[in-house]
């Protein structure tokens, strides 16, 4: 017959009745690759982002009157009043804007004063 050689090629190996399983089957599967990909994503993307969020939250909690801050909109101002989550910042002489605390992007550590000189 024509299919005898094909059937013989597809037959399980003699004496074993299939794959032995064990460590070779585990390491050769897709599971180790998925674990490796997750580890790479965790250490290159997730962990640094969590550290950055924690630092930003700490900075927001430490805001005080007189601090110079940058808003998410790119406005530099000085905090003149704090009422819970609302911050009143002075962006020019006599021009005050009320923003939510979460919209502060960064504290200005004296950089703006040095730029004006």
Buried (B, 14 or more C-beta within 10 A) or exposed (E): EEEEEEEEEEEEEEEEEEEEEEEEEEEEEEEEEEEEEEEEEEEEEEEEEEEEEEEBEEBBEEBEEEBBBBBEEEBBBBBEEBEEEEBBBBEEEEEEBEBEBEBBBBBBEEEEEEEEE
